[in-house]
Amino acid sequence: MKNYTMLELAFIGDAVHTLFVREQIVKKQDLKMNDVHKLASRFCSAKKQSSVLDRLLPSLDNEEAEIVRMARNSKTKHMAKNADPADYHKATSFEALVGWLFTNNKKERLNEILEISIMEE
């Protein structure tokens, strides 16, 4: 299996998380598509993902914490338009963790984290 960089894992994790959020919204809500998009965007924002990571940190095992640490320290040339840099780095770490869990077939833990990511605070 390929060894992915942290940014590649974040790229994969972003797609996995976005698909999960969209599927849950469509399954549980009867909304117009514009409203579906707005709601999904709220759960997929850097600010929300940063907040989810803060909640997850105490429950991460050593391996997961190491993925988060390495992803947070990855150098990226991109920065989201509407995100605080600290939130953006935490969101990238969250996405890398999701990507790592997905690519390592850790389905139970992945689903646990994805469910947490759509909980209201």
N, C-alpha and C positions, 0 to 999 in steps of 0.2 A: 504494500500500500504506500502511496505517496506521502511524504512528510510535508504537510502544508505549512506555509508561513502563517504567522498570527493574523496578518491582514487577509490572507486567503480564507482562513477559518472564519474571520469576521464577515467576509463577503458571503460565504455559504450560510453562516448563522443568521445574517440579515434576511436572506431568502426564506430560510426555514421558519424564522419567527414571524415574518410578514405573512407567509402562507397560513400558519397556524392561527394568527389573529384574524385574518380575513375569513377563514373557514368557520371559526367560532362565532363571529359576528353574523355571518349569513345563516348559520344553523339556528342561532338563538334569537335572532331579531327579524322583524318584518319591516324593513326600512327601504326607502328609496336609495338607489345606488349612490347618489351624491352624499347622503347621510351615512351610508356604509363606509365610504371613503373617508369622511371626516372622523368617524369613530375609530377606524383602523389607524389613521394617522396619529391619533392621540396616544394609542398604545404603542406605536412604533417610533415615537419621537425619542430623540437623544435624552431629553429630560426625564421621560418616563423610564427608559431603559437604565439610565443612571440610578434612578430611585430604586428600581427592582434589584439592581446589583447591590446597592447598599443594604437592602433587606436580606439578600442571599449570603453576603460575606460570612456571617457567623456560622452558617451551615455548610460551607464548602469544605470538602476534604482537601488534603495536601496537594493532590494532583490538580484538582480544579482551581485551587488558589494559585498554583504556579502558572496555569494557563492565563488566568486573569492578570497576574502580575506581568507576565511577558507581553501580553497584548497591550496592556496599559502603557508599557514602555516602548512599544513599537513606534517607529517614526512614520508618520503619514504626511503626505503633501496636501491632502484634502481636508477641508474643514467645512462642516455643515453651515449653511447661511444663518440659520435661526438657532444655533446652539452655542451655549457657553463652552469654551474649550475644555474645561474640566468635565462637564457632562458628556461632551463628545468622546473624550478618551475613555470614560467609564462605559459609555454605550458601546464603543468598539470592543471593550473587554467583555461585556455581556454577550455581544454577538459572537465573539471568538469562542467563548465558552459554549454557546449553543452550537456553533459549527463543529467544535471539537467533540461534543457529546454525540452529535449526529454522525460525524464521520467515523467515530469509534463504536457506533452501534449501541450506545448506552441509552436505550429507548426509555426505560423506566425513569431514570434520572432526568432525561431530556423532557419527558412529558410533565414531570413534577415541576421543573423550572418554567416550562411554557405556561402551565396552569397558573403559577404564581405571577407570571408577567401580565396576566389579564385581570388580576384581582384589583379591585378598587382599594385605594389606601384609606 
